[in-house]
């Protein structure tokens, strides 16, 4: 299967400049992803409130969760580095979150 950069070169270039504004054919747009991620986090919080939970995901999901916790505009999420196997710690309360660690290395 060819890469997106080869199949959709103009769209790929736009995505590299504005990643939250582009939707590849047959794919999920950022707004849809954000809703899906925050819905899942809301369920995790409701089911496991008061407990420690580990969520393993990719950088895009991590950035959405961190941006929401920090009140950062979605267009700025790629200003946050998310290394492979980086660790984030977010204390999630009913009406606010505290980011205790971002992109920690083990």
C-alpha positions as CSV (number, residue, x, y, z in Angstrom):
1,X,0.0,0.0,0.0
2,X,1.3,3.4,-1.0
3,X,1.9,6.1,1.6
4,X,-0.4,9.1,1.9
5,X,2.4,11.4,0.8
6,X,2.5,9.4,-2.5
7,X,-1.2,9.0,-3.0
8,X,-2.3,12.5,-2.1
9,X,0.8,14.7,-2.4
10,X,-1.1,18.1,-2.3
11,X,-3.3,17.1,0.5
12,X,-0.3,15.7,2.4
13,X,1.6,19.0,2.0
14,X,-1.4,20.8,3.4
15,X,-1.7,18.3,6.3
16,X,2.0,18.9,7.1
17,X,1.2,22.7,7.5
18,X,-2.3,22.4,9.1
19,X,-2.7,18.9,10.6
20,X,-5.9,19.7,12.4
21,X,-7.6,21.0,9.2
22,X,-7.2,18.1,6.8
23,X,-9.1,15.0,6.3
24,X,-7.8,12.3,3.9
25,X,-10.3,10.5,1.7
26,X,-11.8,7.6,3.7
27,X,-10.1,8.8,6.9
28,X,-11.1,10.4,10.1
29,X,-10.7,14.2,10.5
30,X,-9.1,15.8,13.5
31,X,-12.4,17.1,14.9
32,X,-13.9,13.6,14.7
33,X,-10.8,12.1,16.4
34,X,-10.9,14.7,19.1
35,X,-14.6,13.8,19.9
36,X,-13.8,10.1,19.9
37,X,-10.7,10.5,22.2
38,X,-12.4,12.8,24.7
39,X,-15.5,10.6,24.8
40,X,-13.2,7.6,25.6
41,X,-11.4,9.6,28.3
42,X,-14.7,10.6,29.8
43,X,-15.8,7.0,30.1
44,X,-12.4,6.0,31.6
45,X,-12.8,8.8,34.1
46,X,-16.4,7.8,35.0
47,X,-15.6,4.1,35.4
48,X,-12.3,4.5,37.2
49,X,-12.8,7.7,39.2
50,X,-10.5,7.8,42.2
51,X,-8.2,5.1,40.8
52,X,-4.9,5.1,38.9
53,X,-5.3,4.1,35.3
54,X,-2.7,3.6,32.6
55,X,-3.8,4.5,29.1
56,X,-1.5,3.4,26.2
57,X,-1.9,5.3,23.0
58,X,-0.2,7.1,20.2
59,X,1.1,10.7,20.1
60,X,-2.0,12.2,18.5
61,X,-4.3,10.8,21.2
62,X,-1.8,11.9,23.9
63,X,-1.7,15.5,22.5
64,X,-5.5,15.8,22.4
65,X,-5.7,14.7,26.1
66,X,-2.9,17.0,27.1
67,X,-4.3,19.9,25.2
68,X,-7.7,19.5,26.8
69,X,-6.1,19.2,30.3
70,X,-4.0,22.4,29.7
71,X,-6.7,24.4,27.8
72,X,-4.5,24.6,24.7
73,X,-6.1,25.3,21.3
74,X,-6.1,22.2,19.1
75,X,-4.1,24.0,16.4
76,X,-1.1,24.1,18.8
77,X,-1.0,20.4,19.8
78,X,2.1,19.7,17.7
79,X,4.0,22.2,19.8
80,X,4.0,19.4,22.4
81,X,6.6,16.7,21.8
82,X,5.4,13.1,22.4
83,X,8.3,10.7,22.1
84,X,8.0,6.9,21.6
85,X,7.3,5.4,25.0
86,X,7.1,8.9,26.6
87,X,5.1,9.0,29.8
88,X,2.5,11.6,30.7
89,X,0.8,11.9,34.1
90,X,-2.5,13.7,34.3
91,X,-4.5,13.9,37.5
92,X,-8.1,14.1,36.4
93,X,-10.7,15.6,38.8
94,X,-14.4,16.3,38.3
95,X,-14.0,19.8,37.0
96,X,-10.3,20.2,36.2
97,X,-7.0,18.3,35.4
98,X,-3.4,18.7,36.5
99,X,-0.6,17.7,34.2
100,X,2.1,16.4,36.5
101,X,4.5,15.1,33.9
102,X,4.7,15.5,30.1
103,X,6.7,13.3,27.8
104,X,8.8,11.8,30.5
105,X,11.5,9.3,29.6
106,X,12.0,6.1,31.5
